[in-house]
């Protein structure tokens, strides 16, 4: 259900900030939400968010979005960092998912079983992420949230779920491979006890 992209941590943080409508995010924005923290979303909306997150990134042989506490993290970011327009947009995207599920199945989205949720969200995903024509004279725009998706708020919600999952300790420990940048030290010049550092960039 998710899109994989080759972005580094700095770019991903910038994207999360953009998706939330924030100009910058402090490091603690990605910390796990306190169990005592007051939730931004109403209980019914939080249950809906949890069901959507679990459907986008379910647990398999690795932890899913729920184990990574993605709904709580996103709820905390909505409360503390998101712009008012973003809060409204993401809430509206959740409500559209639920309304469409109820029309199609007669049940709220979070009351469907995992198979039903996945089948429904695949259909909803295809319709919501349909690319509409760009305005006349515009060939492309930076950052996908600015493009003409049928439901930009749904795209933003889905990407936040994915990004917050891959920022979590659970994903880092089980799905990602850490390689120290710029990599293993492999000297091209033999070092001896009498070697001295170069001024500036050295012999490059």
Secondary structure, 3 states (H helix, E strand, C coil): CCCCCCCCHHHHHHHHHHHHCCCCCCHHHHCCCCCCCCCCCCHHHHHHHHHHHHHHCCCCCCCCCCCCCHHHHHHHHHHHCCCHHHHHHHHHHHHHHHHHHHHHHCCCHHHCCHHHHHHHHHHHHHHHCCECCCCCCCCCCCCHHHCCECCHHHHHHHHHHHHHHHCCHHHHHHCCCCCCCCCCCCCCCCCCCCCCCCCCCCCC
